[in-house]
Amino acid sequence: MTDRRQTLKIEVFFDFRDDGGLRAWSPDVPELVLSHSDPRKVIDDVPAALEMILSAKFDCAIRIDVDGDTTSVIDEIRAHGRDLSKAAAHEFTAIAA
């Protein structure tokens, strides 16, 4: 991923914790595991966490673009309830900077 034209789509899943907080993880980037009592903070922290993890992994600067609006993520999670097979997902794009 050292070529500036290369991009990588990353799917990040979100689900509520029992205490009302939020978890985020990605099968595309197993090192990404975030959790916080404030759901908005988890969502907001995903791009920076992905940039740090992927920059170290690929040994180059990586920029993360958020695909679409993340404000609907919490509503999507509530719609799925506690069914982890239907955890809300959001796509992010990694771009060599």
N, C-alpha and C positions, 0 to 999 in steps of 0.2 A: 504494500500500500504506500510505497514511496513516490509513485507517480502522482503529480498534482491533479490529474484528471480522474483518478480512481475514487470511487465512493463505495460505501458499504452501508446497507440498510440493516438496522438493528431493531428488533422488536423487544420492547420492554413490557413486562406484565406487572399489574398492580392489583393488590387485594387488601381489604381491611384486616387489621389485627383484631383480636378479641376485645382489646381495650379501646377500640375506635381509631387507633393509629393506622398507619398505612405501611405496606411493604412493597418494594419494587425489586424485580430480578429479571434476568434475561438469559435464555438458553444460548443466545448468540454470543454473549459475553459473560461466562459463568462467574467471573470475578466481581460482577456488579450485584451487590446485595445491599439495599438501603432499607432503613426502617426508622420511623419517627412517630411520635405521638401526634404531630401536626401533619395531616395529609398533604397540605400544600407545600410544606418544606421538602417532603420526599420528592414530589413531582418537580419542584424547582431545582433540586440538587442533581437530578439525573444527568443533564447535559455536562456539567462540570466533572462529575464522577466518570462519565464515559470518556471525556477528553483526557483525563489523567490516566485512566487505565489503558486506553488504546494508544496514547502517545508513548507510554512506557513499553507497551507490547510491540509496537511497530518501529520504535526508535526514531520517531519524527513527530512534528507538531500535527495534531489532529484537531479539527474544528467540528463541532456537532451542531447540525441544524435540526430544529424541531419541526417535524412534518405535521402541519395542521395546528390546531388550537388545543392546548392541554387543559383548558378550563372545563372541558366536558368529561375529562377522565374520572373525576370523583362521581359525577352523575352516572357514568357507565358502570362503575364499580357497584354503586348502590343498586342499580338495576339487576346486576348479576347476583346480588346477595352474597352468601357464603359458599356458593358453588365454585370451588377452585378450578374445576374444568372449564369454567366460563369467566375466568379472571379477565378484567379489562386489559387490553393491550394498546400500546401507542408506538408508532414507528418514529425512529430517529435516524438521521443520516450522518455518517462519519465521512469527513472530507479531509484529505491530506492538505495541510495549510502551507 
